């Protein structure tokens, strides 16, 4: 009820801009329901009509020094999701990120060898029109091409072709566009 009242007064976008004030740039008419935590010394760029639905749990955006998070137009991010960038994480236009998703461009320690040495960051790219199901994890080097769909609970660390549905851990193709 309160949110509807604020929208009638035209305060919705103003409050959203206040909540996103730590971002490098914010596009037209952002929507923020709940809390969005923005950390780090890197850049966060928000496109037009982006929706952060954090009513169930806060959304975290963490861009470390030299890192960049780019969220393009008409993207929806649901509660509990976390995006961490040391180099670059990009969410393409009209993409949707489900609840409790984790996106990161660095594993922060190698699997073998000196665990105190930080590995090289590998950019993470989600192209336009991609849907990522809840509790999915996108690891460094992930590239979801246009129109791909990710089932809930999927772990991805590679390029996924356009228009396919993937699922599992590790991810495998479940369905191709146009296939019945």
N, C-alpha and C positions, 0 to 999 in steps of 0.2 A: 504494500500500500504506500509506504513512504517513497519507494523508488518511483512509482507512478506519479505521485505528487511532485517530486523533484523534476521529472521529465515534463510535466505540464508547465512548470515554472521555467523550463529551459535550463535547469541547473545540471542535468545529467552529464553533458559533455564537459562542462566547467569543472565538475567534481572529478571526472575521469582524468582530465588534464592535470589537476592537482595531484592525483594519485600517481600519475606518470611523469611527474616533474623532473625526475632524475634521468629521463631519456634524452638522447641527443636531439631527436626530432619526433614529433607526434603529428600524424595526419588529421584530416577532418573527421569529426564526430566519432571519437573513440567511445567505447562502452566498457565500464569496469564495475562489476558486481563483486563485492568482497574485497579481499586484500591482495595486492600485487607487490611482492618484495623485489626491489631492484638493487643489486649489489655490484661492487667492483668498480674499477677505474676505466673500463672499456666503454664502447659505444653501444647504445640500444636505439634502434630506429624502428618506429611504429608507423605503418601505413594508414590509409583511410579506412574508416568503418571497421576497425579491429575490435573484436569482442573478447574480453577477459571475464569468464564466468567462474569466479572464485568463491561462490557462495558456500560450497561444501568444504573447501580447503584452500589455503593461499597458493598463489602461483609465484614461482621464483624465477627471476631472470638474473643470471650472474655472468657478466662480461668482464673478464680479467684485463689488466693493462695490456693494450694492443689487440684485444679481442673485440669482436663485433657480433651483435645479434641483430638480424634484419628480419622484420616481420612485415610482409607486404600487405596489400589491400585485401579487405574482406576475409581476414583470417579469424577463426574462432579457436580459443584455447580454454580448455575446461580445468577445473580445480585440481590442485595437487600436482600439477605438471611442473617440471623443472627444466630449464634450458641453461646450459653452461658452455661458455665459449672462451677459448684461449686464442683461437685464430678467427674462425667465422662459422656461424650457424645461420642458415637462411631458411625461412618458411615462405613458400611461394603463395601467390594470390589465390584466394578461395580455398585454402587448405583448412583442415580441421584436425585439431589435436585433442584426443580424448582425455579423460581423467587419469591422473597419476602417471603420466608419461614422463620419460627421462630422455633428454637429448643432450649429448656431450661430444665435443670434438677432440677430447684428450682423455686417455685412461688414467692419467696422473701417476702411474708407475708401471714399469714393464712386468710382464708375466714371468720372465726369466732374467737372471743376472742381478745387477744392482738395483734393488727396489727403491733406493733413494734417488736415483737418476730419473728425471722426468722425460718421457718420450716426446717426439715431435708431434705437434697437433696436426690433424688432418681435417680440412673443412667438411662440414655436414650440410647437405643440400636437400631440401624438400621442395620439389617443383610445384607448379600450380595445380589446383584441383585434387590434391592428395588427401586421403582420409586415413588418420592413424588411430587405431583402436586403443581403448584404455589399457593402462599398465604395460604399454609397449616400451621397449628400450631401443633407441637409435644410437649406435656407437660411432666412433670416429671413422670417417670415410664413407658413411652411408650416403647414398644418392638415390632418392625416390623420384622416379621420373613421372611426368605429367599423367594425372589420372589414376595413379596406383592406389591400391587400398591395402591397409595393413590390419590384420585381425588382432583382436585383443591378446595381450600377453606375448607378442612376438618380439624376438631379439634380432636386430639387423645390423650388419657391419659391412655391407657391400652395395653395389649398384643393383637396383630393381628396375626392370623394364617398364615402359609406359603401359597403363591400362590393365595390369595384372593384379590379382589379389594374392597376398602372401600371408603365411601364418607359420607358427611354430618357433622352436628354439633349437638350432638355428633356423632362420626363415627359409621356407621353400614355397614354390609357386603352387597355389591351390586351384586357381582358375584364371584363364586368360579372357580378355575382353571379347565379347561376341560368342564365346563358347558356352554351350548349355550343358 
